[in-house]
Amino acid sequence: MTLTEIVKFKNLIDSMGVDPQAADVIRHFEGLAHYVSNSDIQLESNIHDVMENFNAVKKTIGSFAQSFANVSESLQHMIEQHDHVLYDQSERLYRDILPAETVTQILGRKLPIDQISENIMQSRVKQRGDWRVPGMIIRPGTESYINDMVALDPLYLVDSNMELLESTKQRYVPEYQRRLRLYTINDYAETPIFKKLPINQFGLIFAYNYFNFKPLHVIRNYLEELFQLLRPGGVLMFTYNNCDHWHCVAFAEKDQMCYTPGNKLKKIAQDLGYVINFEHDGMLDAKWIELKKPGELTSIKGGQSLAKIVAG
């Protein structure tokens, strides 16, 4: 049995929602019992039977709900006993396969997103487009999300090499290119990833289809450094291969993305000080999370020159 099959079974068990359904049944029976016991017509022996049977039903349903929850918990233990294989496999993908990709291969790699999810994502990115604070987009590639971030001033474009960034920059008119800051990073080196960027400055940091190809321990390194770059109230928003879902586990088993359980990622983020601001699991492959640095977003900027930004 593959890990995908185990997670798929757990997803099915969790989707059945036993606890809410059990609570509804108990409330319904409790209402019936209350109505009979408070009636003006008192039939004591019958009322005693009603209350006794209600308590028995309540106990039985509670016991069933607990046993069902135990199934989900046991499946989670089973997953954690076997997922080391996929952690190792993700490390090999990251170390041995991905570094050999060409610029063309990287730019040609797409993350399918359904229209509803895309609308939600664009809306939430635009909401964070505050001209008073700098922004950052990691691996802008050929995606259009940079157009939703043009208000951020300045906007840093970040990737692993300058060729990837130049291809994005050239899509815009020269006037807007001057507001872009290009910055390269290397997360394979034993040095800080963002060693030259200003701390406590960024209002929004966004990455689409980037952390999907990073092992969990590497993502942790990013989260730790990006927390320092965000100003209080700033948001880090990114997609990742949420392996709490079975079809994302299938991607990891096929070496198409890295293995990243959402429950583990959220625990890391909270331990680092982030607040989980929002998360979304779309119908297709784009699943993302928004992490907020505690505090209120403020700026001392007093004004901004206005201009229309268009692609070249």
C-alpha positions in Angstrom: 0.0 0.0 0.0 1.4 3.4 -1.0 1.4 6.5 1.2 -1.0 8.1 -1.3 -3.6 5.4 -0.6 -3.2 5.8 3.1 -3.7 9.6 2.9 -6.6 9.2 0.5 -8.3 6.9 3.0 -7.7 9.4 5.8 -9.0 12.3 3.7 -12.2 10.2 3.1 -12.6 9.5 6.9 -12.0 13.2 7.8 -14.5 14.4 5.1 -17.4 12.4 6.6 -17.7 14.8 9.5 -18.8 12.3 12.1 -18.6 14.7 15.1 -20.9 17.4 13.7 -23.5 14.9 12.6 -23.4 13.1 15.9 -23.9 16.4 17.7 -26.9 17.1 15.6 -28.5 13.8 16.4 -27.8 14.2 20.1 -29.4 17.7 20.1 -32.4 16.4 18.2 -33.0 13.5 20.7 -32.3 15.9 23.6 -35.0 18.2 22.4 -37.5 15.3 22.2 -36.6 14.1 25.7 -36.9 17.6 27.1 -40.3 18.1 25.4 -41.7 14.8 26.8 -40.3 15.4 30.3 -41.7 18.9 30.6 -45.2 18.1 29.2 -48.2 18.9 31.3 -49.3 15.3 30.9 -46.9 13.3 33.1 -46.4 9.6 32.5 -43.6 9.0 34.9 -42.7 5.5 33.8 -42.6 6.5 30.2 -40.6 9.6 30.9 -38.1 7.5 32.8 -37.8 5.2 29.8 -37.3 8.2 27.5 -34.6 9.7 29.6 -32.8 6.4 30.2 -32.9 5.6 26.5 -31.7 9.1 25.6 -28.7 8.8 27.9 -27.9 5.4 26.3 -28.2 6.8 22.8 -26.0 9.8 23.8 -23.4 7.5 25.2 -23.4 5.2 22.2 -23.2 8.0 19.6 -20.4 9.6 21.6 -18.5 6.3 21.7 -19.0 5.8 18.0 -17.8 9.3 17.2 -14.7 8.7 19.3 -13.9 5.4 17.7 -14.2 7.0 14.3 -11.9 9.8 15.4 -9.5 7.1 16.6 -9.4 5.7 13.0 -8.2 9.1 11.7 -5.6 9.3 14.4 -4.3 5.8 13.7 -4.0 6.6 10.0 -2.0 9.7 10.9 0.3 7.6 13.0 0.6 5.2 10.0 1.5 8.1 7.7 4.2 9.4 10.0 5.7 5.9 10.3 6.1 5.7 6.5 6.6 9.3 5.2 10.4 9.3 5.9 10.7 7.6 2.4 9.1 10.7 0.8 11.1 13.1 2.8 14.3 11.4 1.5 12.9 11.3 -2.0 12.2 15.0 -1.8 15.7 15.7 -0.7 17.1 13.8 -3.7 14.8 15.7 -6.0 16.0 19.0 -4.5 19.7 18.1 -4.5 20.2 16.0 -7.6 17.4 16.7 -10.1 16.2 20.3 -9.8 19.6 22.0 -10.0 20.1 20.6 -13.5 16.9 22.3 -14.9 17.4 24.9 -17.5 15.7 28.3 -17.5 13.4 27.1 -20.2 12.3 24.2 -18.1 11.8 26.3 -15.0 9.7 28.9 -16.9 7.7 26.2 -18.6 6.6 24.6 -15.3 3.0 25.5 -14.5 0.9 25.0 -11.4 -2.8 24.5 -12.5 -5.3 26.6 -10.7 -9.0 26.7 -11.0 -10.7 30.0 -11.9 -12.4 30.5 -8.5 -9.1 30.0 -6.7 -7.3 32.3 -9.0 -9.9 35.0 -8.4 -9.5 34.6 -4.7 -5.7 34.7 -4.9 -5.6 37.8 -7.1 -8.0 39.6 -4.8 -6.0 38.8 -1.7 -2.8 39.9 -3.4 -4.3 43.2 -4.5 -5.6 43.8 -1.0 -2.0 43.8 0.2 -0.8 46.2 -2.6 0.1 49.1 -0.4 2.4 51.7 -2.0 3.7 52.7 1.4 5.7 49.5 1.8 8.1 47.4 -0.3 7.0 44.1 -1.7 8.7 40.9 -3.0 7.7 38.3 -5.4 9.8 35.1 -5.5 10.1 33.4 -8.9 7.8 35.8 -10.8 8.4 33.7 -14.0 5.7 34.1 -16.6 2.8 34.3 -14.2 0.7 37.5 -14.2 0.6 38.0 -10.4 3.3 40.7 -10.6 0.6 42.9 -12.2 -1.4 42.7 -8.9 1.6 43.9 -7.0 2.6 46.9 -8.9 1.4 49.3 -6.2 4.1 48.0 -3.8 7.1 50.4 -3.9 9.7 49.3 -4.6 8.9 45.7 -5.8 11.7 43.2 -5.4 11.9 40.4 -8.0 13.8 37.4 -6.5 15.0 34.2 -8.1 18.0 31.8 -8.3 19.6 33.5 -11.3 19.5 36.8 -13.2 18.4 35.3 -16.5 15.1 34.3 -14.9 14.5 37.8 -13.5 15.5 39.6 -16.7 12.9 37.7 -18.7 10.2 39.0 -16.3 11.6 42.6 -16.2 11.5 42.9 -20.0 7.7 42.5 -20.0 7.3 46.0 -18.6 7.9 49.5 -19.9 11.2 51.2 -19.0 9.5 53.6 -16.6 8.3 50.8 -14.4 11.5 48.8 -14.8 13.2 51.5 -12.8 11.0 50.7 -9.8 11.9 47.0 -9.8 14.7 45.6 -7.7 16.3 42.4 -9.0 17.8 40.1 -6.4 19.3 36.6 -6.7 19.4 34.0 -4.0 21.0 30.6 -3.4 19.4 28.3 -0.8 22.0 25.6 -1.4 24.8 27.6 0.1 25.5 27.4 3.8 24.9 31.1 4.2 21.8 33.2 4.8 19.5 33.3 1.8 18.5 37.0 2.0 21.6 38.4 3.6 21.6 41.8 1.8 17.9 42.7 2.0 16.5 45.1 4.7 14.8 43.7 7.7 11.4 44.8 9.0 10.5 46.4 5.7 8.3 44.3 3.5 4.5 44.5 3.6 3.9 41.5 1.2 6.1 38.6 0.1 4.5 36.3 -2.5 5.7 33.1 -4.1 3.8 31.1 -6.6 4.9 27.6 -7.6 8.2 28.0 -5.8 8.0 26.3 -2.4 6.3 23.4 -4.2 9.8 22.3 -5.0 11.5 22.8 -1.7 11.9 20.2 1.1 10.3 21.0 4.4 13.6 21.9 6.1 14.5 24.3 3.4 11.1 26.0 3.6 11.7 26.4 7.3 14.9 28.3 6.5 13.0 30.6 4.2 10.2 31.1 6.8 12.7 32.0 9.5 14.5 34.6 7.3 11.4 36.0 5.7 9.9 36.6 9.2 12.8 39.0 9.8 12.2 40.8 6.5 8.5 41.4 7.1 7.5 44.5 9.0 4.9 43.9 11.7 1.6 43.2 10.1 3.3 42.1 6.9 2.1 38.9 5.1 4.0 36.0 3.5 1.8 34.3 0.9 2.9 31.2 -1.0 1.7 28.0 -2.7 3.1 24.6 -1.6 2.5 21.0 -2.2 0.1 20.4 0.7 0.5 16.7 1.3 -2.3 16.5 3.8 -4.2 15.9 0.5 -3.7 12.5 -1.2 -3.2 13.8 -4.8 -0.4 16.1 -3.5 1.3 13.0 -2.0 1.0 11.4 -5.4 3.0 14.3 -6.9 5.7 13.6 -4.4 5.8 9.9 -5.0 6.3 10.6 -8.7 9.1 13.1 -8.1 6.9 15.9 -9.5 7.0 18.0 -6.3 8.4 17.8 -2.8 6.6 16.2 0.1 5.2 18.9 2.4 2.5 18.0 4.9 0.4 21.0 5.7 0.1 20.1 9.4 3.9 20.1 9.8 4.3 23.3 7.8 1.8 25.2 9.9 3.4 23.9 13.2 6.8 25.3 12.0 5.3 28.6 11.0 3.5 29.1 14.4 6.7 28.1 16.2 8.6 30.8 14.4 6.0 33.4 15.4 3.7 33.6 12.4 -0.1 33.8 12.7 -2.0 31.7 10.1 -4.0 34.5 8.4 -5.7 32.5 5.6 -5.3 29.2 3.7 -7.0 27.8 0.6 -7.0 24.4 -1.0 -8.2 24.8 -4.6 -9.9 22.2 -6.7 -6.8 21.8 -8.8 -3.1 21.8 -7.7 -2.8 25.4 -6.3 -3.0 25.3 -2.6 -1.6 28.2 -0.6 -1.3 29.7 2.9 -0.9 33.2 4.2 1.3 33.8 7.2 1.2 37.1 9.0 3.8 38.7 11.3 2.0 39.9 14.4 1.4 43.6 14.6 -0.1 46.5 12.5 1.3 47.5 9.2 2.5 51.1 9.3 4.7 53.4 7.2 6.1 56.9 7.4 5.7 57.5 3.6 3.6 60.5 2.9 2.9 60.3 -0.8 3.6 58.6 -4.1 3.8 59.8 -7.7 1.1 58.2 -9.8 1.6 56.5 -13.2 -0.1 53.8 -15.1 1.9 50.6 -15.3 1.6 48.5 -18.5 3.4 45.5 -19.9 5.8 46.3 -22.6 
